[in-house]
């Protein structure tokens, strides 16, 4: 069941489709409104890979978190963390070690509200409302600076979020800002929508759809995505599709390939 028009929703625009809530719909979540569902269903009509692609990206993020844990990482900064669904970062991490610290950051009020509810009574996890495009403000947030130790390695997660940063906003410089803020031995986990789905000519139609939402999506080629990462040392297998990064199985769900580029780099 999805949430309806909430009482006490001042400051939340429930009539304009929101990319974070649409993504929640793709993942099978319940924290979305009628306008989000309508836009998401239209996106799926344009390109049916939207749902399997989003779920492949979420599965990549979970595998990347486990990989970082295997490397000894015990703190995570999740930028643009979105609306909580089953298998959120702290849930994956705390299955392994309840002392792992996870700082979530998002600027979408519904995402922040529901994450706060999810974290009620959970130790070593926080949610901060901040814009990842303002690194200094993000890093100064009490929920970030008060929880994470920037003198120790951490994993910075930017999953399915950099495509909402326009070229004019300097996405490569943003990535570099967070990279420079963390200690040596840290990891950067990034995923980004591709410039094609099942058919390249559908990209423009999807782009037009997202222009009517709260976030404009910027589709980028593999070379453009690589440019955002600079000279970051990439973990094998490097820059690949989400389903091809340390897969758990040889089986690839239909439509799951070609939706997201992903990479994990060592800082």
Residue pairs with C-beta under 8 A, 6 or more apart in sequence:
1 30
2 25
2 30
2 31
2 32
2 33
2 37
3 30
3 31
3 32
3 33
4 33
4 34
5 14
5 33
5 34
6 12
6 14
11 109
12 109
12 110
13 214
14 33
14 34
14 35
15 35
16 35
16 212
16 213
16 214
17 35
17 36
17 38
17 39
17 40
17 212
17 213
17 214
18 33
18 35
18 36
18 108
18 110
18 213
18 214
18 215
19 164
19 210
19 213
19 214
19 215
19 217
20 80
20 82
20 83
20 106
20 108
20 110
20 111
20 215
21 31
21 32
21 33
21 36
21 83
21 108
21 110
22 32
22 36
22 39
22 40
22 43
22 213
23 54
23 82
23 83
23 160
24 30
24 31
24 32
24 36
24 82
24 83
24 85
25 32
25 36
25 37
25 40
26 40
26 44
26 50
26 51
26 54
26 55
27 54
27 55
27 58
27 85
28 55
28 85
29 83
29 85
31 83
31 84
31 110
31 111
31 114
32 40
32 83
39 209
39 212
39 213
40 50
42 209
43 50
43 206
43 209
44 50
44 51
46 202
46 205
46 206
46 209
47 197
47 198
47 199
47 202
47 206
48 198
48 255
49 197
49 198
49 255
49 256
49 258
49 259
50 197
50 259
51 255
52 253
52 254
52 255
52 256
52 259
53 193
53 197
53 242
53 255
53 256
53 258
53 259
53 260
54 160
54 259
55 253
55 256
56 241
56 242
56 243
56 253
56 256
56 257
56 259
56 260
57 159
57 160
57 191
57 242
57 259
57 260
57 262
58 85
58 87
59 242
59 243
59 248
60 159
60 191
60 242
60 243
60 245
60 260
60 262
61 89
61 157
61 159
61 189
61 191
62 87
62 92
63 245
63 246
63 247
63 248
64 155
64 157
64 189
64 245
64 246
64 262
64 264
65 76
65 89
65 92
65 93
65 155
65 157
65 189
66 92
66 96
67 235
67 246
67 264
68 76
68 155
68 187
68 189
68 264
69 93
69 96
69 97
69 100
71 187
72 153
73 153
73 154
73 155
73 186
73 187
74 97
74 99
74 100
74 101
74 152
75 100
75 101
75 102
75 103
75 147
75 148
75 149
75 152
75 153
75 154
75 155
76 89
76 90
76 93
76 100
76 101
76 102
76 103
76 154
76 155
76 156
76 157
77 103
77 105
77 144
77 148
77 154
77 155
77 156
77 157
77 178
77 182
78 89
78 102
78 103
78 104
78 105
78 157
78 159
79 105
79 132
79 138
79 156
79 157
79 158
79 161
79 178
80 105
80 106
80 107
80 132
80 158
80 159
80 160
80 161
80 164
81 88
81 89
81 104
81 105
81 106
81 111
81 115
81 127
81 157
82 106
82 108
82 111
82 160
82 161
83 108
83 110
83 111
83 114
83 115
84 111
84 114
84 115
84 118
88 115
88 118
89 102
89 104
89 157
90 100
90 102
90 104
90 119
90 122
90 124
90 125
93 100
93 102
94 100
94 122
94 124
98 123
98 124
99 124
100 124
101 124
101 125
101 147
101 148
102 124
102 125
102 126
103 125
103 126
103 128
103 141
103 143
103 144
103 147
103 148
104 115
104 119
104 125
104 126
104 127
104 128
104 143
105 127
105 128
105 129
105 130
105 132
105 138
105 141
105 143
105 144
106 112
106 115
106 127
106 129
106 130
107 129
107 130
107 131
107 132
108 214
109 129
112 127
112 128
112 129
115 127
116 127
119 125
119 126
119 127
124 147
126 143
126 144
126 146
126 147
127 143
128 138
128 141
128 142
128 143
128 144
130 137
130 138
130 141
130 144
131 137
131 138
132 138
132 158
132 161
132 165
132 174
133 165
133 169
133 174
135 174
135 177
135 178
135 181
138 144
139 145
139 150
139 181
148 154
150 181
150 182
150 183
151 183
152 183
153 182
153 183
153 184
153 185
153 186
153 187
154 182
154 183
154 186
154 187
155 186
155 187
155 188
155 189
156 178
156 179
156 182
156 186
156 187
156 188
156 189
157 189
158 175
158 178
158 188
158 189
158 190
158 191
159 189
159 190
159 191
160 191
160 192
160 193
160 260
162 171
162 174
162 175
162 190
162 192
162 228
163 192
163 193
163 217
163 218
163 219
163 220
164 215
164 216
164 217
164 218
165 171
165 174
165 218
166 216
166 218
167 218
171 228
172 227
172 228
172 229
172 230
175 188
175 190
175 228
175 229
175 230
175 232
176 230
178 188
179 188
179 230
179 232
179 267
182 267
183 267
184 267
185 266
185 267
186 266
186 267
187 235
187 264
187 265
187 266
187 267
188 229
188 232
188 264
188 265
188 266
188 267
189 263
189 264
190 228
190 229
190 262
190 263
190 264
190 265
191 242
191 260
191 261
191 262
191 263
192 220
192 225
192 228
192 260
192 261
192 262
193 217
193 219
193 220
193 259
193 260
193 261
194 219
194 220
194 221
194 222
194 241
194 258
194 259
194 260
194 261
195 203
195 219
195 220
195 221
195 224
196 202
196 203
196 219
196 258
197 203
197 206
197 258
197 259
198 255
198 258
203 219
206 217
206 219
207 216
207 217
207 219
210 216
210 217
220 228
220 261
222 239
222 261
225 239
225 261
225 263
226 239
229 239
229 263
229 265
232 263
232 265
232 266
232 267
233 265
233 266
234 263
234 264
234 265
234 266
235 263
235 264
235 265
235 266
237 244
237 245
237 246
238 263
239 261
239 262
239 263
240 261
240 262
240 263
241 257
241 258
241 259
241 260
241 261
241 262
242 256
242 259
242 260
242 261
242 262
243 252
243 253
243 256
243 257
244 257
245 262
245 263
245 264
